[in-house]
């Protein structure tokens, strides 16, 4: 399993919000580019970069996203947040994104997602942000009208690179990840499953690994010092192949 530091962008800064709520901001760092470089220099092979403003439909942080991709000194970056058309997908991949994370449109437009995944095998990660058992969209503000198990079952035939499941109710609270939820979802998902939401310490990550998660996105616990980033990088920062290698026929680990 590999840990991906979360780099969430809003208003020109790297931020961390509790439960995805802008009015519950706990972290604000003024230089996202420097933050990205610091993570790479610590030894993390992957970053999870999200344009929160684009996800919420309140502007975008395209300049910072593009700058981070263009100047990342090493490592691999997956990018999400408001990516809802082919042009933006192509632009991000051309700039150096390893994968793009699609949430709202993936839940609403199965035909578009299928076509995109077939054109870009292994390069699309589908975000299944959940509140309870329901998938949410529009930056966690709307109900997609489908349970997470049903949604993941629909993704089974697609050549995607993975599925990112974020437990919205636990996100940013560091109360501990719902290990049994992720164990159940990983067991029923043929794609690499990434877990997010509530992670509080290295033991949580070890339990997620044992539960079958291929990766974990870690945010608040790093920024607040609950998890030492150097210890995290040593144990979970290196790309061990858990997220799979691009397979043109399936998009999953060969």
C-alpha positions in Angstrom: 0.0 0.0 0.0 1.1 3.6 -0.7 0.2 6.8 1.0 -0.6 9.9 -1.1 -0.4 13.3 0.7 -3.5 15.3 -0.1 -2.8 18.8 -1.6 -6.2 20.5 -1.6 -6.3 23.9 -3.3 -8.6 26.9 -2.7 -8.2 30.6 -3.0 -4.5 30.3 -4.0 -3.6 28.3 -0.9 -3.2 24.7 0.2 -6.0 24.0 2.7 -7.6 21.4 4.8 -11.3 21.5 5.6 -13.3 19.3 8.0 -15.9 17.3 6.2 -15.4 19.3 3.0 -16.8 22.4 4.5 -15.0 25.7 3.7 -16.3 27.3 6.9 -14.4 24.6 8.9 -11.0 25.3 7.6 -8.2 24.1 9.8 -5.1 24.5 7.6 -4.1 27.2 5.1 -0.6 27.3 3.6 0.1 30.2 1.2 2.4 28.4 -1.3 0.9 25.2 -2.8 3.9 24.8 -5.1 6.4 24.8 -2.2 4.2 22.4 -0.3 4.1 20.0 -3.3 7.9 20.2 -3.6 8.4 19.6 0.1 6.3 16.4 -0.1 8.4 15.1 -3.0 11.6 16.0 -1.2 10.5 14.0 1.8 10.3 10.9 -0.4 6.7 10.6 -1.3 6.4 9.1 -4.8 2.7 10.2 -5.2 0.6 13.3 -4.5 -3.2 13.6 -4.6 -3.9 17.1 -5.9 -7.4 18.5 -5.8 -8.9 21.8 -7.0 -11.6 22.4 -4.4 -12.9 25.6 -6.0 -13.5 23.8 -9.3 -15.2 20.9 -7.5 -17.6 23.3 -5.8 -18.2 25.3 -9.0 -16.7 28.5 -7.4 -13.9 29.3 -9.7 -10.8 27.3 -10.1 -7.1 26.9 -9.1 -6.0 25.9 -12.6 -2.9 28.1 -12.5 -1.6 26.4 -9.3 -2.5 23.0 -10.5 -0.8 23.5 -13.8 2.3 25.0 -12.1 2.6 22.1 -9.7 2.4 19.6 -12.6 4.9 21.5 -14.7 7.5 21.9 -12.0 7.1 18.8 -9.9 10.7 17.7 -9.5 9.9 14.0 -9.1 7.1 11.6 -8.4 3.6 11.0 -9.7 0.6 13.2 -9.3 -3.1 12.3 -9.6 -5.4 15.3 -10.0 -9.1 15.8 -9.3 -11.6 18.5 -8.7 -14.1 19.7 -11.3 -12.7 17.7 -14.2 -15.8 17.3 -16.4 -14.7 17.3 -20.0 -12.2 15.7 -22.4 -10.2 18.8 -23.0 -9.3 19.3 -19.3 -8.5 15.6 -19.0 -6.1 15.8 -22.0 -4.5 19.0 -20.8 -3.8 17.6 -17.3 -2.3 14.4 -18.8 -0.2 16.4 -21.2 1.2 18.5 -18.4 2.3 15.4 -16.6 -0.5 14.1 -14.4 -0.3 10.4 -14.0 -4.0 10.0 -13.5 -7.1 12.2 -13.3 -9.8 11.7 -10.7 -13.3 12.0 -11.9 -16.2 12.3 -9.5 -19.4 14.2 -10.3 -19.5 13.5 -14.1 -18.5 9.8 -13.5 -21.5 9.4 -11.3 -23.9 11.2 -13.7 -22.7 10.2 -17.2 -21.9 6.5 -17.5 -21.5 6.8 -21.3 -18.9 9.5 -21.1 -17.0 7.7 -18.3 -16.9 4.5 -20.3 -15.7 6.2 -23.5 -13.0 8.2 -21.5 -11.8 5.1 -19.7 -11.4 3.2 -23.0 -9.5 6.1 -24.6 -7.3 6.5 -21.5 -6.9 3.0 -20.0 -5.4 3.1 -16.5 -5.3 6.9 -16.4 -8.7 7.5 -14.8 -9.5 7.1 -11.1 -13.2 7.3 -10.2 -14.0 9.1 -7.0 -16.8 7.5 -4.9 -17.3 10.1 -2.1 -19.7 8.6 0.4 -21.9 9.9 3.1 -23.3 6.8 4.9 -23.8 4.4 2.0 -24.7 7.1 -0.6 -22.4 8.5 -3.2 -22.2 12.3 -3.2 -21.3 14.7 -6.0 -20.7 18.5 -6.6 -18.0 18.7 -4.0 -20.0 16.5 -1.5 -23.0 18.8 -1.6 -25.4 16.6 -3.7 -26.7 13.0 -3.5 -25.9 11.0 -6.6 -28.9 8.8 -6.1 -26.9 5.5 -5.8 -25.4 3.4 -3.0 -21.7 2.9 -3.1 -21.8 -0.9 -3.6 -24.0 -0.5 -6.6 -21.8 2.3 -8.0 -18.6 0.2 -7.6 -20.3 -2.7 -9.3 -21.0 -0.6 -12.3 -17.3 0.2 -12.6 -16.2 -3.4 -12.7 -15.9 -3.8 -16.5 -14.2 -0.5 -17.1 -10.4 -0.1 -17.7 -9.9 2.4 -15.0 -6.8 2.9 -12.8 -8.6 2.7 -9.5 -11.4 3.8 -7.2 -11.0 6.5 -4.5 -13.5 6.1 -1.7 -13.7 9.1 0.7 -15.7 8.7 3.9 -17.1 12.3 3.9 -18.5 12.1 7.5 -15.0 11.3 8.8 -13.0 13.5 6.5 -10.7 15.9 8.4 -11.8 14.7 11.8 -8.9 12.2 12.5 -11.3 10.0 14.4 -10.0 6.8 12.8 -10.8 5.2 9.4 -13.8 2.9 9.1 -11.6 -0.2 8.5 -14.5 -2.6 8.1 -16.1 -0.5 5.4 -13.0 -0.4 3.4 -12.4 -4.1 3.9 -15.8 -4.8 2.5 -15.4 -2.4 -0.5 -11.9 -3.6 -1.3 -13.1 -7.3 -1.3 -15.8 -6.5 -3.9 -13.7 -4.2 -6.2 -11.4 -5.6 -8.9 -9.7 -2.2 -9.3 -7.1 -0.8 -6.8 -9.0 0.8 -4.0 -7.8 4.0 -2.4 -9.2 5.0 1.0 -9.7 8.4 2.6 -11.4 9.9 5.5 -10.7 9.8 9.3 -7.1 8.5 9.1 -5.4 9.5 12.3 -2.1 7.5 12.7 0.2 4.9 11.1 -1.7 2.1 12.7 -4.8 3.2 10.8 -2.7 2.9 7.6 -1.4 -0.5 8.5 -5.0 -1.7 9.2 -6.1 -0.3 5.8 -3.3 -2.2 4.1 -4.3 -5.4 5.8 -7.9 -4.8 4.8 -6.9 -4.7 1.2 -6.6 -1.0 0.3 -4.0 -0.3 -2.4 -3.5 3.3 -1.3 -4.7 5.9 1.2 -5.0 9.6 0.8 -3.8 11.4 3.9 -4.4 15.0 4.6 -5.3 16.6 8.0 -3.2 14.1 10.0 0.0 15.2 8.1 -0.7 18.9 8.3 -1.5 18.9 12.0 1.4 16.7 13.0 -0.7 13.8 14.1 1.3 11.7 11.7 5.0 12.5 11.3 5.5 13.0 7.5 9.0 11.5 7.5 7.8 8.4 9.2 4.9 8.2 6.8 7.2 8.6 3.8 9.6 5.9 5.1 6.8 3.3 5.6 4.3 4.1 3.0 5.7 6.8 0.7 7.4 4.7 -2.0 5.7 3.4 -5.1 5.5 -0.3 -4.5 3.2 -1.1 -7.4 0.1 -1.3 -5.2 -1.8 1.2 -7.4 -1.1 -0.9 -10.5 0.7 -0.3 -13.7 -1.1 0.9 -16.8 -2.4 -2.1 -18.7 -3.8 -1.1 -22.1 -6.4 -3.9 -22.1 -7.7 -3.6 -18.5 -6.3 -0.6 -16.7 -5.5 -2.7 -13.7 -2.5 -4.4 -12.3 -1.0 -7.0 -14.7 
